[in-house]
Amino acid sequence: MRLNKLLSAVLLATACTTAYAHTPYLAPATFEQSRADRVTLDAAFAEAFFVPEAAFNNSIFTVLTPEGKTLNPDNIAKLQLRTVVEHQLTEDGTYRFSTGKRLGRVFKMYELDGKRKALENPADPVPEGGKLVSFFQSLTYRQKHTSLKVRQTKQH
């Protein structure tokens, strides 16, 4: 019984802390194959999935083709709320689109008088009497797979 309460508390705490975090996503603009065999993806950060709040900036987007070649996408439009990536699919098979590794904010957390606090500038020293709890930098990486099957034309 005690273990169930502990697990419930941990799950609730996890849900509460992650609910306010901006989650990155890389999602197709449509799930239908276009006539031009182009794929368009939105890359953004959101608190509610697929409702963009901040663009995926400082990223090096790539496309891995079915043959294993790494290419730059044909078009990248960096907007305020999202980054739009578009690429022409030219061969049958599965493509992997990637945001590349994007380094984010540096976090420096310390504990002082039983309370955890964060330093806005990670170069600042931990206050006297404080104990460094964690010091890290976030890294974000997203990828999306999509496949192309070339349309067959009917022969009479």
Secondary structure, 3 states (H helix, E strand, C coil): CHHHHHHHHHHHHHHHHHCCCCEEEEEECCCCCCCCCEEEEEEEEECCCCCCCEECCCCCCEEECCCCCEECCCEEEECCCCEEEEEECCCCEEEEEECCCEEEEEEEEEEECCEEEECCCCCCCCCCCCEEEEEEEEEECCEEEEEECCCCCCCC
